[in-house]
Amino acid sequence: MTNPQRELTGAVWRKSSYSGSGDQCVEVASLSSDLRALRDSKDPAGPALVLTSSVWRSLVSAIKEV
């Protein structure tokens, strides 16, 4: 099993192109082949939510339905 905390240190974060130039965004990073991380762009040193790819896909699907 990978160590998500170690992977977060070197993660490449991105945000949606729909976010505009503001800092009120959610950023996402792909960690290992099966993990994704989410964080608040206003607090990049703050906590990150780490999800499996399966849970990530379910979250994105649910958000699209709103």
Contacts in CASP RR format, 6 or more apart in sequence:
PFRMAT RR
TARGET T0000
AUTHOR 0000-0000-0000
METHOD contacts of the structure
MODEL  1
MTNPQRELTGAVWRKSSYSGSGDQCVEVASLSSDLRALRDSKDPAGPALV
LTSSVWRSLVSAIKEV
2 31 0 8 1.000
2 32 0 8 1.000
2 35 0 8 1.000
4 31 0 8 1.000
4 35 0 8 1.000
4 37 0 8 1.000
4 50 0 8 1.000
7 31 0 8 1.000
7 32 0 8 1.000
7 35 0 8 1.000
7 37 0 8 1.000
8 29 0 8 1.000
8 31 0 8 1.000
8 37 0 8 1.000
8 48 0 8 1.000
8 50 0 8 1.000
11 29 0 8 1.000
11 30 0 8 1.000
11 31 0 8 1.000
11 37 0 8 1.000
12 29 0 8 1.000
12 30 0 8 1.000
13 27 0 8 1.000
13 28 0 8 1.000
13 29 0 8 1.000
13 39 0 8 1.000
13 44 0 8 1.000
14 27 0 8 1.000
14 28 0 8 1.000
14 29 0 8 1.000
15 25 0 8 1.000
15 26 0 8 1.000
15 27 0 8 1.000
15 28 0 8 1.000
15 41 0 8 1.000
16 25 0 8 1.000
19 25 0 8 1.000
19 41 0 8 1.000
23 41 0 8 1.000
23 42 0 8 1.000
24 41 0 8 1.000
24 42 0 8 1.000
25 40 0 8 1.000
25 41 0 8 1.000
26 38 0 8 1.000
26 39 0 8 1.000
26 40 0 8 1.000
26 41 0 8 1.000
27 38 0 8 1.000
27 39 0 8 1.000
27 40 0 8 1.000
27 41 0 8 1.000
27 44 0 8 1.000
28 36 0 8 1.000
28 37 0 8 1.000
28 38 0 8 1.000
29 36 0 8 1.000
29 37 0 8 1.000
29 39 0 8 1.000
29 48 0 8 1.000
30 36 0 8 1.000
31 37 0 8 1.000
31 50 0 8 1.000
33 53 0 8 1.000
34 52 0 8 1.000
34 53 0 8 1.000
35 50 0 8 1.000
35 51 0 8 1.000
35 52 0 8 1.000
35 53 0 8 1.000
36 50 0 8 1.000
36 51 0 8 1.000
36 52 0 8 1.000
36 53 0 8 1.000
36 56 0 8 1.000
37 48 0 8 1.000
37 49 0 8 1.000
37 50 0 8 1.000
37 51 0 8 1.000
38 48 0 8 1.000
38 49 0 8 1.000
38 51 0 8 1.000
39 46 0 8 1.000
39 47 0 8 1.000
39 48 0 8 1.000
39 49 0 8 1.000
40 46 0 8 1.000
51 59 0 8 1.000
END
